[in-house]
C-alpha cells in the first residue's frame, strides 16, 4: 500500500480541526446539534475569519517573495509595515494629504526601506551563516522599534478613517476594511503571479531563485535582481500597512502583533512558497476567529500555535514546501 503524502494528512487534520472547533463547543455546551449547525453568529465568525485571512496573506506575501528569491528571512518585516503605517498617518493626518494619496506614498516609503535594508545590510551577509542573517535582521527589528519610539513616541495614533461594515444578510455584517484587504490580497497574488510569469524581470527573478550559480554564470546581475525583489517586498509591506491602518491603532510595537503569526504562516505554507503561504493564512485566520468566537481571542491564537506545532512534526518543510 502506498504511503499517503503528508500534505494529504495535513489537509485532513486541518479540516477536522476546523469542523471540531466550529461545531463541537456549541454541541458540548448546549447539547443541541441543530443549534450548532444553524448558529448565524458562527457563520459570521467564519466569514470574518476568511476576511482576516486576506490581511494575513498580504502580510506573508512580501516575506515569502524575499525568502524565495534571496534565501534570507527578514525578522524585521513586520516593523517595516509599522513604519509604513506611520508614514501614511503623518502624510494624511499631519500634512493633510488625502488618504488615497498618503497610501501610495507609504508604499514608496516601505519600498525604499526594503531597498535600503538589502543594500546596507543583507547584501553583506548573503554568504554568512543563517544564524548571522537572523541576528542581523533581528537587530533591525529593535532598531526600527527604537527609531519609531524616539521619533513618534509611544502614544497610540489612528488615522480616524474606517470603511464601516455592511450587511451580508439580515443578521450577518461584514467589515468593509477586511473585505478590502481580502480583495487586495487576491489581486496582489494574481498580479504578482503575472509579473513573475509574464515579464522578463519576473522570469529572471524566478530563475535566480531556482539556481543562483548557473544564472550568475549566464551573466544575470544577481545583485540587481535582489535589490528589485527587496523593493517589491518592501512595497508589499506598505500595501499591507495601507489596509492595516484602517483597522488598527499605530504604535512602535504593533509589529509584534503581526510578526510572529506572519512568520509562522510562511513556515507552515513552506518558506518561499507564496501559494502555500496564502493557504496557510486562511487556515490560521479561521482557527483564530473560531477560537475567539467560542472562547476568547487569546484562545484563538493558542489554537493556532498548537496547530502550527503539531504540523511541524507532521510536515516540517511546510504544506507546499519541498523536502531538502
N, C-alpha and C positions, 0 to 999 in steps of 0.2 A: 504494500500500500504506500503510495507516495505521501511524503511528509507535507502537511499543509503549510504554505508560506506564512511566516509570522505576520505579514501585513494583513492577511485574512483574519488571523486571530485578533489583531489589533482592532480591526473594524468591528468584529463580533463583540469584543469586550466593550468598545466604545458605545455600541448600540445598546447592549444590555445595561451598561451603567446609565445611559441616558433615560431609558424607559423605567428603570428601577428608581432613579432619582425623581423622575417626573410623577409617577403614579403611586409608588409604594408608601411614601409618607402619609398621603391622604387616606389610602386604604387602611393603613395601620391605625391612624388617628381616629378616623370616622367609622371604619368598618363598613364602608359603602363603596363598592366598585363603580357603580353608576355615577356617583358624585365625583369620583376621581376622574372619570372619563369625560364628564360634562362641565368641569370647572372652567369657567370663562377666564378667570384671572390667571389660571395656569397657562392657558394658551397665549394670553397676553404676555406672560413672562417668557414663554418660548420665543415669541416674535421679537421681544426686546433683546433676548439673548442672541438671536440671529443678527439683529442690527448691531449689537455690541461687537459681534464678530467682525463686522466691517471695519470698525475702528482698530481692533487688534490686528487684523490682516494688513491694514495700511501701515501700522507701526512696524510690522515684521518684514514688509516688502523691501524696504531700503536696506535693512540689516542683512537680509538674505542675499540681496544682489551684491553687496560689498563682499560678504564672505565667499560667495560662489565664485567671484572673479579674482579677488586679491588674496583670499585664504587667510584673512585676519579678522577676528571678531572684535568689533568696536563695543567695548563695555560702556563707553560714554555716549552711545547713540541716543538714549532717551534724554540725556542732558542737552543734546543738540536740538531736540524737539522743544525742550523747555526754553532755550534761547530764542527759537523761532516764535514761540508764544509771546515772549516778552517783546520781541520786535513788532509783532502785529499789534499788541496792546499799545505800545508807545506811539506808533505811527497813526493809530486810529484815535485813541483817547487823549493823547497829549498834543500831537501835531495836527489833529483834526482832519486827517485824511479819511475818505470813505473806506469802509471795511473791505469792499471789493478791490480797492487799490492797495490797502495795507497788507492784504493776504499775499498777493504776488511778491511784494517787497520782502515779506517774511520768508517766502520760499527762496528768493535770491540770497537772502542773508544766510540761511542754513546751507544752501548750495556752496556759497563762498566758504563757510566754516568747514564743510566736508572737504572741499578742495584744499584748504589750509591745513587741516588735520593730516591729510595724506602727505602733502608737500613738506611739512615741517617735522612730522613725527614718524608716520607709518613707513614712508619710503626708506628711512634709515634703519628700519627693523625687519625688512622683508626676509632677510636671511638669518634672523635671530631665532632663538628657541621660542616656541609658542608661549611659554610662561613669561618671557620678557615682553612679548607683544601684549599679553593680557595685563601685565603690570603697568605698561605704558598707557594703555587706553583706560585702565582703572584710575591711574593718576590724573588723566584728563577729566575723568568724571568729577573728582574732587576739585580740580582746578576750575571747571565750569561752574560748579556749585558755589565756590568761594567768590568767583568773579561776579556772579549774579547777586549774591548776598551783599557784596560791597557796593555794587552799582545801583541795585534796585531795592535793597532792604528785604526784610523777611515778611512784610505785610502782604496779605492776600490781595490780589488785584483781579478785576473782572472787566471784560470789555462792555458788559451791560447789554449784550445783544443775544437774543435767543430765537430759535426758529419755532418755538412753541410745540404743540402736538396737534394731531388731527385724528378724528375718529375713523377707525377701520370698520367697526360695527357699532351698534348702539352702546356696547359695554367695553369695547377694546379701543384704547387710544395708543397712538404710535408717536414716539419722539421724532420731531422734524429733523433735529441735528443728527440723530443716529441714522435716520433714513438717508440723509445727505451723505454721511460717512460711508454707509453701505454702498450707495450708488457710486461714489467716488472711488472706493476700493475696487469695485468690479471694473470700472472704466480704466483705472490705473493698471490693473493686472492685464487687461486686454491691450491697452496702449503699450505697456512695457513688452508684452509678448510680440506685438507687431514691430516694435523698434528693434528687438533682438533678432527677429527672424526676417525682416523685410528691408533693413538698411545695412549699408556697408559697415558702419561703425558698430552696429549691434552684432553683426556676424563676426566681426573681429573680436568683440568682447567675448562672445560665446566660444570662439576658437581658442583664445588665450586662456580661458578658464578650464578648457579641456586638456591642453598640452602647452604649458608655458615655454618649455625649452625649444620645441620644434618651431613654434610661432616666432620666437626670437631669432632663430637661425634663418627664418624666411624673411627677415627684415622688418617685422612688425615692431613698432615702437611701443614696447611694453609699458614704459613709464607714462606715456601719454594716455594710453587706454586706462591705466589705473587712476589717473587724475580725473578723467572723464567719468569713470564709474563712481569715484568718490563724490564728485559734484552731483551726479544724478541721485546717489543715495542720500546725500545731504538735502537735495531738493525735495525728495520724498518725505524726509523728516519735517520739512517746512510745510508740505501739503498736509501731513498728519496734524501738525500744530494748528493749521488753519481751521480744522474741524474740531480739535480738542478745545480750542479757545472758546468755542461756543457752548461747551458743556461743563468746563471745569474752571475753578479759580486758579490763578497763576501764582506760583511762589518758587523759590530756588530749589526746593526738594521734590517738586512734583514728578521729576523723572524717576524717583524711587517707587512711585505708584505704578508706572508702566514698564520700567526697565526689566525687572526680574521676570514678569509674565511674558514680555516680548521675547526675551532670550529663551525661555522655556518653549514658547511656541515654535521658534526657529529650530530648536533641538528636536522637538517632537516631530516636526514635519520633515526633518533632515536638513542639517545646516547647508545653506546654499541652494536649497530647492524651494523655489518660490511657490509652486503649486502645493507642495507639501505644507509649507507654512500657512498658506491660505486655508487649507482644510483644517489644520491644527488649530487655527484661530477660532473657527466656529465650534470645534469640539470644546475648547476651553471656555468660550463665551457661554455656551449652553450650560455647562457644569456650574459656572459662577452664577448665572441667572437663576437656574432652578434651585441651587443650594440657597441662594439669597431669598427666594420666594418661600420655600418651606421652612427655613430656619433663619439665620442671619446672613448678611452679606459676607462676614468673615468666614462663615462656614462654607460658603460657596467657593472661596479661594482655597480653603482647606481641602475640599473635594477635588479641586483642580490639581493641587500639588500632589495629593495622594495618587491620583490617576497618572500624573506625569512620572512619579517614581516607579509605579508599577509597570508602566510602559517601557521604561528604561531597562528593566530586567528582561522584558519580552523581546524588544527590538531596540537596542541601544543606538543604532545608526539612524533611527527615526522612521517615520511612516513611509516616506518615499526616498530615503537616503540609500546609498549604495554601500554594500559591505566592503570593508577595506581588504 
